Amino acid sequence: MRRTILGFLLSGLVGIAYTAASVAQKGPAAPDYPTKPIRIIVPQSPGASTDITARLVAQGLNEAFRQPVIVDNRPGSSGIAGTELVARAAPDGYTLMVVASSFSINPALGRKLPYDSIRDFTTVTQLSKFPNMLAAHPSAPVKTLQDVIALAKAKPGQLTYASAGLATGTHMTAELLKYMTGIDLLHVPYKGGGPAMTAAMGGQTQLIVATSVGLLTHVRAGKLRAIAVTSAKRSAAAPDIPTFAESGVPGYEHEPWNGMFGPAGIPKPVLAKVNAEVARILRSPEVRKVFERDGADVVGSTPEQFGAVLKAEIVKWTKVAKAAGIKAE
């Protein structure tokens, strides 16, 4: 997904942005905003999916608003330092943030955060969502999720899986499966998705949980065997891979997301204008095609819809973390 979206950016998005601007002019009266540059903070490193998504949106907003829209990467501290900057910023719409769904996991881990994940932020819109995937090394004696569950019950704690690290979204994906089925899997955390992928392909673990975007290339090359995806419906990029729910775990649903936030208290007219412009950019057939080609879906929700998603996610991960005894390091 990283290469395709980056390539798309390089090839140009000006036409899409001008379309967004022309549509905006036909809409209801908006406040005199913006009149100066907008900063979008990304609490991750350049090249991360959140960073690329933020730059895609920033370019469209730049043309639509006729003001510079600057992406400001603030990695480190599990994204907490950059996120705190947004929580403390003036609520005028000139400081925004694009983050991943780990934002909803952090408060579930008992970590002392320098902000309240709900009270100190304005939800602007959910930008995209995509499933995680459970896959196996070709030598592993499992082909379906029911095989995994049966083997885990027969040999508790002996079936190993790789993740991108402790308390990451991929780790919590497996913990949710354990929570819902009562099985015991042995977690092998790595320092990032890349090392986890290398380990799984090398047979150092029998299973791996990762994003479908990251796994599909290796599945198609025969280096890993897809078991199931975590979304409520099958991925358009891999319609032959079943979901967890249809594989015998009814009610299982987890789709990591990228979302846009701002400080708490952004004026409603400003919030409505930003939300509308971002939604128009995301609805562009060209943008939608780029995301869907890699197994991601664009969303473009209302602030209220995104707020409901955030609250439900925090409740869910708090239950899972408590049941598994997972705490932030």
Secondary structure, DSSP 8 states (H G I E B T S, - for coil): -HHHHHHHHHH--HHHHHHHHHHHHHSS---S--SS-EEEEESS-TTSHHHHHHHHHHHHHHHHHTS-EEEEE---GGGHHHHHHHHTS-SSSSEEEEEEGGGGTGGGGT---SS-TTTTEEEEEEEEE--EEEEE-TTSS-SSHHHHHHHHHHSTTTSEEEESSTTSHHHHHHHHHHHHH----EEEE-SSHHHHHHHHHTTSSSEEEEEHHHHHHHHHTTSSEEEEE-SSS--TT-TTS-BTGGGT-TT-----EEEEEEETT--HHHHHHHHHHHHHHHHSHHHHHHHHHTT-EE----HHHHHHHHHHHHHHHHHHHHHHT----
